[in-house]
């Protein structure tokens, strides 16, 4: 081989110079391979691409919602106080002290919410009454969520005559006057039992969630991943449970918080009208009813349990707002 041929072969084996504009593969600080020709100097400052999961994005948004976090802390304190009422309440809810009758709110004797005409500590009675309200609200939220989700998902997925029958049943319950039916059902079926009252309320408030779930399922039913799962031979139950239901969690959770707040207000209304939990078991609505006759002279008998009801309902609604914002992909992070 001549000398000129050897020089040409050596020139072909020599890699291109970095400054010649060749597409050299480089590795940045994040460990990602790139070409200078394709990306320029995008990674010259050492910045990294951070990939977050949906759970991490949700957690970050929710924790940054100050009002929702404050409400969550308050609600946890209320729940702990209600669950451990025997250890936290300074007195038993039916303990009578004739010496301290009709005492206004004071730190003396730890009568923080005052006492009633029999000398019973109202702070302790409010704590025990909160336990009843939370028990009823929790059962209502669970039963309503299960019932509304099942009916809404079946109606939205199958459509046709199944959807027509289930939605007519939903419309029938919606047009029924809620409070009137609750009063009649609680009087004849409730018998002053918190569990029975909760089930009666749940059987009348599930249609709103069923409609929401049905609307979401109608939109998800035509998505490509659902069609692909159906083409792969997946059954209806698997498609609903594994592919469609997880994408409905956001509306379900938000509606569940609204149901909790509504159930507390409904239970308080029933107790106030005398169709709730039977005395001497305290309930927040029942405490307001007992104190309304002497409201002008003993205002704390009505104000204190009323403030407790409003505070708990507001806290749950604020938590629902935080969940809605955190689960909404269109919401920008502040």
Backbone torsions as a table, in degrees:
resi	resn	phi	psi	omega
1	UNK	NA	134.7	-179.0
2	UNK	-71.6	163.7	-179.4
3	UNK	-63.2	-37.6	179.5
4	UNK	-65.8	-36.1	178.9
5	UNK	-67.4	-40.8	177.9
6	UNK	-62.3	-37.6	179.5
7	UNK	-65.9	-40.4	178.8
8	UNK	-65.6	-39.1	179.0
9	UNK	-66.4	-39.7	177.8
10	UNK	-65.6	-36.6	179.1
11	UNK	-66.2	-35.7	179.3
12	UNK	-70.6	-31.6	179.9
13	UNK	-80.0	-13.1	-177.5
14	UNK	-77.6	127.7	-179.8
15	UNK	-67.1	151.0	-179.5
16	UNK	-63.8	148.2	179.4
17	UNK	-68.5	145.1	-179.3
18	UNK	-63.5	-30.0	-178.9
19	UNK	-87.8	2.7	-176.8
20	UNK	-87.9	1.3	179.2
21	UNK	86.4	13.8	179.4
22	UNK	-71.9	159.4	-178.1
23	UNK	-86.1	69.4	-178.8
24	UNK	-77.3	137.2	177.7
25	UNK	-80.0	125.4	179.9
26	UNK	-123.6	158.6	178.7
27	UNK	-117.5	124.2	-178.5
28	UNK	-87.2	-174.4	-175.8
29	UNK	-67.3	-23.7	-179.1
30	UNK	-83.5	-1.7	178.6
31	UNK	83.6	15.2	-179.5
32	UNK	-98.2	137.0	178.0
33	UNK	-84.1	139.6	179.4
34	UNK	-152.4	168.0	174.8
35	UNK	-112.8	137.7	179.1
36	UNK	-62.0	-30.7	-177.4
37	UNK	-70.6	-37.0	-176.0
38	UNK	-81.3	-38.5	-171.0
39	UNK	-114.9	-4.9	179.7
40	UNK	63.5	-134.4	-177.7
41	UNK	-109.3	36.3	-176.4
42	UNK	-61.3	-29.7	-175.1
43	UNK	-107.8	14.8	-177.2
44	UNK	-67.8	-22.1	-179.7
45	UNK	-88.0	1.4	177.9
46	UNK	81.5	10.5	-179.9
47	UNK	-68.8	155.9	-176.2
48	UNK	-124.6	150.6	174.0
49	UNK	-89.6	121.5	-179.5
50	UNK	-101.4	122.2	179.8
51	UNK	-104.7	123.2	-178.8
52	UNK	-116.2	145.9	176.2
53	UNK	-79.3	169.3	178.6
54	UNK	-62.4	-37.4	178.3
55	UNK	-64.4	-40.2	179.1
56	UNK	-66.3	-39.9	177.7
57	UNK	-65.0	-43.0	178.2
58	UNK	-62.2	-46.5	-178.4
59	UNK	-63.0	-40.3	-179.1
60	UNK	-66.1	-42.9	179.8
61	UNK	-66.5	-43.2	-177.0
62	UNK	-68.0	-41.3	179.8
63	UNK	-67.0	-23.8	178.9
64	UNK	-83.9	-7.9	178.1
65	UNK	-84.1	98.4	-170.7
66	UNK	-63.9	-42.3	-178.3
67	UNK	-65.2	-40.6	179.1
68	UNK	-66.5	-40.3	179.8
69	UNK	-67.6	-39.8	177.2
70	UNK	-63.6	-41.6	178.6
71	UNK	-65.9	-36.8	179.0
72	UNK	-65.5	-41.7	177.8
73	UNK	-63.3	-45.0	178.8
74	UNK	-61.1	-44.3	-178.4
75	UNK	-66.3	-37.2	176.4
76	UNK	-62.4	-40.5	177.4
77	UNK	-62.7	-43.0	179.8
78	UNK	-63.9	-43.1	-179.7
79	UNK	-64.5	-43.3	178.7
80	UNK	-62.6	-43.0	178.6
81	UNK	-62.9	-38.8	-179.1
82	UNK	-71.1	-41.0	-178.4
83	UNK	-67.6	-41.1	-178.6
84	UNK	-104.9	44.2	-176.7
85	UNK	-62.2	-36.6	-179.0
86	UNK	-63.1	-33.0	-179.3
87	UNK	-88.5	-28.0	-173.8
88	UNK	-94.4	-40.5	-178.0
89	UNK	-63.5	134.0	-179.0
90	UNK	-68.5	-22.3	-178.9
91	UNK	-138.1	163.2	170.6
92	UNK	-73.1	151.6	-174.2
93	UNK	-67.6	-21.0	-179.5
94	UNK	-111.4	15.2	-179.4
95	UNK	-77.3	125.1	-176.0
96	UNK	-102.2	135.4	177.2
97	UNK	-134.7	97.2	-174.7
98	UNK	-66.6	-21.5	-179.8
99	UNK	-71.6	-33.0	-175.6
100	UNK	-104.0	31.7	-179.1
101	UNK	-67.4	140.2	175.0
102	UNK	53.9	40.2	178.3
103	UNK	-85.5	130.1	177.3
104	UNK	-69.4	168.2	-179.7
105	UNK	-55.7	128.9	-178.2
106	UNK	-156.9	156.6	174.8
107	UNK	-81.3	-13.6	179.6
108	UNK	-70.6	119.2	-176.4
109	UNK	74.7	8.1	-179.1
110	UNK	57.5	37.6	172.5
111	UNK	-90.4	72.5	-172.2
112	UNK	-66.8	-29.9	178.4
113	UNK	-109.6	14.1	-179.8
114	UNK	80.5	-171.0	178.1
115	UNK	-132.9	162.8	179.3
116	UNK	-94.7	-167.3	-175.9
117	UNK	-66.1	-20.6	179.2
118	UNK	-96.9	-0.2	-180.0
119	UNK	85.9	12.2	178.8
120	UNK	-78.6	135.1	-176.9
121	UNK	-69.7	123.3	-175.2
122	UNK	-78.8	-25.9	175.7
123	UNK	-63.8	-42.8	177.6
124	UNK	-66.6	-40.0	-179.8
125	UNK	-67.6	-34.6	176.6
126	UNK	-67.3	-39.4	178.0
127	UNK	-62.7	-46.6	178.0
128	UNK	-66.5	-36.2	177.2
129	UNK	-66.4	-35.0	176.0
130	UNK	-63.6	-35.9	177.4
131	UNK	-60.3	-44.2	179.0
132	UNK	-63.1	-44.5	-178.4
133	UNK	-63.6	-43.1	179.5
134	UNK	-68.6	-35.3	177.3
135	UNK	-62.9	-47.4	179.1
136	UNK	-63.6	-45.1	-177.8
137	UNK	-63.7	-38.3	-179.7
138	UNK	-65.6	-43.9	178.7
139	UNK	-64.2	-42.3	178.8
140	UNK	-60.6	-45.1	-178.0
141	UNK	-63.9	-42.2	-178.6
142	UNK	-67.0	-49.5	-178.5
143	UNK	-64.2	-43.1	-179.8
144	UNK	-63.4	-42.5	-179.0
145	UNK	-64.5	-45.6	-179.9
146	UNK	-64.7	-48.5	-175.9
147	UNK	-66.6	-47.2	-179.3
148	UNK	-65.6	-37.4	180.0
149	UNK	-67.9	-44.1	-179.1
150	UNK	-64.2	-49.8	-177.3
151	UNK	-66.3	-43.0	-179.6
152	UNK	-66.0	-40.8	-179.4
153	UNK	-68.9	-41.0	179.2
154	UNK	-65.1	-43.5	179.9
155	UNK	-65.3	-41.9	-178.4
156	UNK	-72.7	-29.4	-177.2
157	UNK	-81.7	-46.2	-174.3
158	UNK	-85.4	-29.5	-179.1
159	UNK	54.5	-155.4	176.2
160	UNK	60.2	-142.3	-176.4
161	UNK	-69.0	-29.3	176.3
162	UNK	-63.6	-46.2	178.0
163	UNK	-62.2	-41.8	-178.2
164	UNK	-62.6	-44.9	-178.7
165	UNK	-65.9	-47.2	-177.3
166	UNK	-66.3	-38.2	-179.9
167	UNK	-72.7	-32.1	175.2
168	UNK	-67.8	-37.4	174.5
169	UNK	-62.8	-40.7	177.9
170	UNK	-63.1	-44.4	179.1
171	UNK	-63.4	-35.4	179.4
172	UNK	-63.3	-40.4	179.9
173	UNK	-73.9	-33.0	-178.9
174	UNK	-65.4	-40.3	-175.0
175	UNK	-77.5	-11.6	178.3
176	UNK	-71.0	133.1	176.7
177	UNK	-63.0	113.4	-169.1
178	UNK	-60.8	-53.4	-173.5
179	UNK	-64.9	-40.9	-179.7
180	UNK	-62.6	-45.8	179.7
181	UNK	-66.2	-38.4	178.3
182	UNK	-61.2	-43.1	-179.6
183	UNK	-63.2	-44.0	-179.2
184	UNK	-67.2	-46.3	-178.1
185	UNK	-66.1	-39.9	179.4
186	UNK	-66.7	-34.6	-179.4
187	UNK	-68.8	-39.8	-175.1
188	UNK	-95.3	-27.2	-174.7
189	UNK	-116.0	-25.4	-174.4
190	UNK	-69.8	-44.9	178.9
191	UNK	54.1	29.1	176.0
192	UNK	72.2	11.3	-179.7
193	UNK	-93.6	126.0	-178.7
194	UNK	-57.3	-39.2	-178.6
195	UNK	-65.9	-43.0	179.7
196	UNK	-66.0	-41.1	178.5
197	UNK	-63.1	-40.0	179.7
198	UNK	-63.7	-42.3	-179.7
199	UNK	-66.9	-38.3	177.4
200	UNK	-62.0	-44.2	178.7
201	UNK	-64.0	-43.0	-177.1
202	UNK	-63.5	-37.2	-178.5
203	UNK	-69.9	-8.8	-179.3
204	UNK	-112.1	-8.9	-175.6
205	UNK	-117.4	3.5	-178.3
206	UNK	-74.3	-22.0	-174.5
207	UNK	-58.7	-32.3	-178.7
208	UNK	-62.9	-43.3	177.9
209	UNK	-68.4	-38.3	179.1
210	UNK	-60.1	-40.9	178.9
211	UNK	-65.7	-41.0	179.7
212	UNK	-63.8	-47.5	-179.0
213	UNK	-64.1	-40.8	178.6
214	UNK	-60.1	-43.8	179.4
215	UNK	-62.8	-40.8	178.6
216	UNK	-66.4	-41.4	-179.0
217	UNK	-66.7	-34.6	177.7
218	UNK	-61.9	-35.6	177.2
219	UNK	-76.2	-38.8	-178.3
220	UNK	-73.3	-23.9	-174.5
221	UNK	-59.8	-30.1	-177.0
222	UNK	-98.2	6.7	179.6
223	UNK	-69.2	156.0	-175.6
224	UNK	-64.0	-39.9	-176.8
225	UNK	-68.3	-29.3	175.8
226	UNK	-71.4	-41.6	177.4
227	UNK	-63.5	-38.4	179.1
228	UNK	-66.6	-41.5	178.4
229	UNK	-63.4	-39.9	178.1
230	UNK	-65.9	-38.8	179.0
231	UNK	-67.3	-29.1	179.2
232	UNK	-79.4	-2.0	176.7
233	UNK	95.6	11.1	178.9
234	UNK	-68.0	140.9	179.4
235	UNK	-76.3	168.6	-178.1
236	UNK	-61.5	-44.0	-178.3
237	UNK	-62.9	-40.5	179.3
238	UNK	-67.4	-40.6	179.2
239	UNK	-63.6	-42.9	-179.2
240	UNK	-66.6	-47.2	-173.2
241	UNK	-77.9	-36.8	-172.5
242	UNK	-96.8	-28.2	-172.0
243	UNK	-113.2	-33.6	-174.3
244	UNK	-101.7	-43.7	-176.4
245	UNK	-61.8	-40.8	177.8
246	UNK	-59.2	-27.4	178.6
247	UNK	-83.2	2.1	178.1
248	UNK	-110.7	1.8	-175.5
249	UNK	-60.0	-40.0	-178.0
250	UNK	-56.3	-60.2	177.7
251	UNK	-58.7	-34.3	-179.4
252	UNK	-66.5	-45.1	-180.0
253	UNK	-63.9	-43.2	-180.0
254	UNK	-63.5	-44.7	179.0
255	UNK	-65.2	-31.8	179.1
256	UNK	-65.0	-39.8	177.7
257	UNK	-66.3	-39.5	177.1
258	UNK	-64.6	-36.5	178.2
259	UNK	-66.0	-38.4	177.1
260	UNK	-58.6	-48.5	-179.0
261	UNK	-64.0	-43.1	-180.0
262	UNK	-64.6	-38.3	-179.4
263	UNK	-65.3	-37.8	177.8
264	UNK	-63.1	-42.9	179.5
265	UNK	-67.6	-40.2	179.1
266	UNK	-66.7	-41.9	178.3
267	UNK	-63.3	-40.4	177.9
268	UNK	-64.7	-37.1	178.1
269	UNK	-64.8	-46.2	178.2
270	UNK	-61.7	-43.3	179.7
271	UNK	-65.4	-38.3	179.2
272	UNK	-64.0	-36.7	-179.5
273	UNK	-84.1	-0.9	176.4
274	UNK	88.7	15.1	-179.6
275	UNK	-113.7	14.1	-178.7
276	UNK	-99.2	-139.3	-179.2
277	UNK	-67.6	138.1	-177.4
278	UNK	-76.2	142.8	171.9
279	UNK	-62.7	156.8	5.3
280	UNK	-86.2	4.2	177.6
281	UNK	-62.4	123.2	-176.2
282	UNK	-77.7	141.4	170.1
283	UNK	-134.9	150.3	-173.3
284	UNK	-60.1	-43.6	177.4
285	UNK	-65.5	-37.9	178.4
286	UNK	-65.8	-37.1	177.7
287	UNK	-63.8	-40.1	177.4
288	UNK	-64.9	-40.2	179.5
289	UNK	-64.5	-39.3	179.7
290	UNK	-68.3	-30.1	-176.1
291	UNK	-94.9	-6.1	-175.3
292	UNK	-69.6	-25.5	-180.0
293	UNK	-68.6	-27.4	179.7
294	UNK	-117.1	33.0	-174.9
295	UNK	-65.8	-35.3	-176.2
296	UNK	-68.2	-31.8	-179.2
297	UNK	-101.6	-26.4	-179.5
298	UNK	-128.0	72.5	-173.5
299	UNK	-62.1	-29.1	-174.9
300	UNK	-67.5	-21.6	179.9
301	UNK	-67.4	-22.5	178.5
302	UNK	-105.7	-40.2	-173.6
303	UNK	-68.5	-45.0	-174.1
304	UNK	-63.6	-50.4	175.9
305	UNK	-67.5	-30.7	176.7
306	UNK	-65.0	-42.0	177.1
307	UNK	-64.0	-37.7	179.0
308	UNK	-62.8	-43.4	178.9
309	UNK	-62.0	-48.0	-177.7
310	UNK	-64.4	-42.3	-177.8
311	UNK	-64.1	-43.2	-179.7
312	UNK	-66.5	-44.0	-179.8
313	UNK	-63.5	-42.1	178.7
314	UNK	-64.5	-42.4	179.9
315	UNK	-60.5	-43.2	179.6
316	UNK	-65.4	-40.1	178.6
317	UNK	-65.4	-38.6	178.0
318	UNK	-65.8	-37.8	175.6
319	UNK	-63.7	-39.7	176.0
320	UNK	-61.8	-39.1	176.3
321	UNK	-62.6	-41.4	178.1
322	UNK	-64.3	-40.9	177.3
323	UNK	-64.6	-40.6	179.8
324	UNK	-62.7	-45.7	-179.7
325	UNK	-66.4	-37.2	-177.9
326	UNK	-72.5	-30.7	-178.1
327	UNK	-90.7	-7.6	-179.7
328	UNK	-86.1	113.6	-178.2
329	UNK	-68.5	-17.5	-179.7
330	UNK	-83.1	-11.8	179.4
331	UNK	-75.4	129.7	178.3
332	UNK	-85.7	141.2	179.0
333	UNK	-72.4	130.9	-179.5
334	UNK	-89.7	NA	NA
